[in-house]
Amino acid sequence: MKARPRAVPDFAARARESARKAVRQPKKPAGLNLLTPELQRPQTRNGSPDDDFIYEAILRAYVTGRLPPGTRLPEVQLAGIFDVSRERVRRVLQRLAHERWLDIKPNRGAVVPRPTMEDAREVTQARIVMESGIIEQLLQSPRLIDREALRRHVAAEQAAKRARNAVRMTLLTTDFHMLIAGFLRNGWISRQLDALVLRSLVFVALYGDAASPACCGPDEHREIARRLLAGDLEQTRTAMIAHLRGLETFLDFRTERTLEVPLKRVFRPDAGA
């Protein structure tokens, strides 16, 4: 009896399936959720906060403008504030420096960086490229758009505007961009955009014109959402690009906020200075 030929495994198909599973993400991408009023405090076995808690606490303070440029972050002081070892603080600071949120300087340690107008231009350019592509992909597959979620979010922005809740309005308008990106259900895109959006938030917190409304205005978002839901690619893309370009005109790098703030007041306001 003639033996049957042995089947050859389709390694390419297996690789594609593994890649597809690897990038499959929940509907809302994970990231730094600034709308959460307080950080959850995951603890290690000895009762101290874990590294992710310390990382998010420092990053949240930076992107919301509570750590002015030039602020030093001494390991000893942070270790006392978070009740952890210097080694754990050093590990977190090195992680933030690797991601270019902090600078590590010889004989000074970790320092909050001083962004420039050129940094803002580069971030804006990167966001235009990425968010224009996101819109194009969504309008090629409009079934991906959660129309009701988009309408609810725009309504929440308008409500915050009417209530003159500047903090909530800023955070909601920031989250608008992540909501649209999340419709693609592509974790790689969402994570990259999340980092860019957070950097934009740094510029706004440090150099935003206090006399102007939120740079990422809810009225502009309402118009972008309207055009997106109407399926108009060119109009939506044009509105988004103009909206992102407006960030540069909102920033005033002559009004840098350099007021020194005690670190204990930043990370443990209930404990006093």
C-alpha positions in Angstrom: 0.0 0.0 0.0 1.4 3.3 -1.1 2.0 5.7 1.9 0.2 9.0 1.8 2.4 12.1 1.5 3.0 13.8 4.8 1.1 17.1 5.2 3.4 20.1 5.5 2.5 22.5 8.3 1.4 25.9 7.1 3.8 27.9 9.2 2.8 31.2 7.5 -0.8 30.7 8.5 0.1 29.9 12.0 2.3 33.0 12.3 -0.6 35.1 10.9 -3.0 33.7 13.5 -0.5 34.2 16.3 0.0 37.8 15.2 -3.7 38.4 15.0 -4.3 37.1 18.5 -1.4 39.1 19.8 -2.8 42.5 18.7 -6.4 41.7 19.6 -7.3 44.3 22.2 -10.4 45.2 24.3 -12.7 47.8 22.9 -11.1 50.6 25.1 -7.3 50.5 25.0 -5.4 50.5 28.2 -3.5 53.7 29.1 -3.2 56.5 31.6 -6.8 57.2 32.5 -6.7 60.8 33.6 -10.5 60.9 34.1 -10.2 58.6 37.1 -10.2 60.9 40.1 -7.9 58.8 42.2 -5.3 56.2 41.5 -6.0 52.7 42.7 -3.2 51.5 45.0 -2.1 48.0 44.0 0.1 46.7 46.8 2.9 44.2 47.1 3.0 41.5 49.8 4.6 43.9 52.3 1.9 46.5 51.8 3.8 49.0 49.7 2.6 50.2 46.3 3.8 48.3 43.2 6.0 49.8 40.5 3.1 50.6 38.1 1.4 52.7 40.8 4.5 54.8 41.3 5.1 55.1 37.6 1.5 56.3 36.9 1.6 58.7 39.9 4.7 60.4 38.6 3.5 60.4 34.9 0.1 61.8 35.9 1.7 64.6 37.9 3.9 65.5 34.9 1.3 65.5 32.2 -1.2 67.6 34.2 1.5 70.3 34.9 2.0 69.6 38.6 5.7 69.0 38.1 7.2 72.1 36.4 10.2 71.8 34.1 13.5 71.6 36.0 12.0 69.9 39.0 14.4 67.4 40.5 13.0 64.0 41.6 15.5 62.7 44.3 15.3 58.9 44.8 15.5 59.3 48.6 12.6 61.7 48.8 10.4 59.7 46.5 11.2 56.5 48.4 10.0 58.2 51.6 6.8 59.5 49.9 5.9 56.1 48.5 7.3 54.1 51.3 9.4 51.9 49.1 13.2 51.3 48.6 15.4 53.6 46.6 16.1 50.7 44.2 12.4 50.5 43.3 12.2 54.2 42.8 15.3 54.1 40.6 13.8 51.4 38.5 10.6 53.5 37.9 12.6 56.7 37.1 14.8 54.8 34.6 11.6 53.4 32.9 10.2 57.0 32.6 13.6 58.2 31.3 13.7 55.4 28.7 10.3 56.5 27.5 11.6 60.1 27.3 9.2 61.5 30.0 12.2 62.4 32.3 15.9 63.3 31.9 18.6 61.6 33.9 21.4 64.0 34.4 24.9 63.3 35.9 25.1 64.4 39.6 21.5 65.6 39.5 19.5 62.4 39.0 16.0 62.5 37.4 14.8 65.9 36.3 11.5 67.0 34.7 12.4 68.0 31.1 11.8 71.4 29.5 9.8 70.9 26.3 10.3 73.3 23.4 8.1 74.7 20.6 9.9 72.4 18.2 8.8 69.4 20.3 5.2 70.6 20.1 5.5 70.9 16.3 6.9 67.4 15.9 4.2 65.9 18.1 1.5 67.8 16.2 2.9 66.6 12.9 3.0 63.0 14.1 -0.6 63.2 15.3 -1.7 64.6 12.0 -0.2 61.7 10.1 -1.6 59.1 12.5 -5.1 60.6 13.1 -5.6 61.3 9.4 -4.8 57.6 8.7 -7.2 56.5 11.5 -10.0 58.5 9.9 -9.3 57.0 6.5 -9.3 53.5 7.9 -12.6 54.0 9.8 -14.4 55.5 6.7 -13.2 52.5 4.7 -14.9 50.3 7.3 -17.6 52.5 8.9 -19.2 49.6 10.7 -16.3 49.8 13.2 -17.5 53.2 14.4 -19.5 53.0 17.6 -21.9 55.8 16.7 -23.7 55.9 20.0 -20.5 56.0 22.0 -19.3 58.9 19.9 -22.5 60.8 20.4 -22.5 60.2 24.1 -18.9 61.5 24.4 -19.6 64.7 22.4 -22.6 65.3 24.6 -20.5 64.9 27.8 -18.0 67.4 26.4 -20.8 69.9 25.8 -22.2 69.3 29.3 -18.7 70.0 30.8 -18.5 73.2 28.7 -21.9 74.4 29.9 -20.9 73.7 33.5 -17.7 75.6 33.0 -15.8 72.6 34.4 -12.4 73.3 32.8 -10.6 70.3 34.2 -13.2 67.8 33.1 -13.6 69.5 29.7 -9.8 69.2 29.1 -9.7 65.6 30.1 -12.8 64.6 28.1 -11.6 66.4 25.0 -8.2 64.6 25.3 -10.0 61.3 25.5 -12.0 62.1 22.4 -9.0 61.3 20.2 -8.4 57.9 22.0 -12.1 57.0 21.6 -11.9 57.4 17.8 -8.6 55.5 17.6 -10.1 52.7 19.8 -12.8 52.0 17.1 -10.1 50.4 15.0 -9.4 47.8 17.8 -5.7 48.0 17.0 -3.6 48.0 20.2 -0.4 49.2 18.4 -2.1 52.3 17.0 -3.9 53.1 20.3 -0.7 52.8 22.3 1.3 55.0 20.0 -1.4 57.7 19.8 -1.9 57.5 23.6 1.8 58.5 24.1 1.4 61.4 21.6 -1.8 62.7 23.2 -0.2 62.7 26.6 2.7 64.7 25.3 0.2 67.2 23.8 -1.4 67.4 27.3 2.0 68.3 28.8 2.3 71.3 26.4 -1.2 72.5 27.3 -0.6 72.1 31.0 2.7 74.0 30.9 2.3 76.5 28.1 -1.5 76.8 27.5 -2.9 80.3 27.3 -5.0 80.6 30.5 -7.1 83.4 28.9 -8.2 81.1 26.0 -10.7 78.2 26.0 -9.5 74.6 25.9 -7.3 74.2 22.9 -8.9 70.9 22.1 -12.4 72.5 22.0 -15.6 70.5 22.3 -17.2 72.5 19.5 -14.5 71.4 17.1 -15.0 67.8 18.3 -18.7 68.0 17.7 -18.0 69.1 14.1 -15.4 66.4 13.5 -17.9 63.8 14.9 -20.7 65.1 12.7 -18.6 64.8 9.5 -17.3 61.4 10.6 -20.8 60.0 11.1 -21.8 61.5 7.8 -19.0 59.5 6.1 -17.3 62.4 4.5 -13.6 61.5 4.4 -12.1 64.7 3.0 -14.2 67.0 5.2 -13.5 64.9 8.3 -9.7 64.8 7.6 -9.6 68.5 6.9 -11.4 69.4 10.1 -9.1 67.1 12.1 -5.9 68.6 10.7 -7.1 72.1 11.3 -8.1 71.1 14.8 -4.6 69.7 15.6 -2.8 72.6 14.0 -4.7 74.9 16.4 -2.7 73.5 19.2 0.4 75.4 18.2 -1.4 78.8 18.2 -2.8 78.0 21.7 0.6 77.5 23.2 2.7 80.4 24.6 6.2 79.3 25.5 6.9 82.7 27.1 4.6 81.9 30.0 6.3 78.8 31.3 5.2 77.8 34.8 8.3 77.3 36.9 6.9 77.6 40.4 8.6 75.0 42.6 6.2 72.7 44.4 7.3 70.4 47.3 7.1 66.8 46.1 5.1 65.7 49.1 2.4 68.2 48.3 2.3 66.8 44.7 2.0 63.1 45.6 0.5 63.2 49.1 -1.5 66.4 49.3 -3.4 65.1 52.4 -0.1 64.9 54.3 0.8 68.6 53.8 4.0 70.1 52.6 
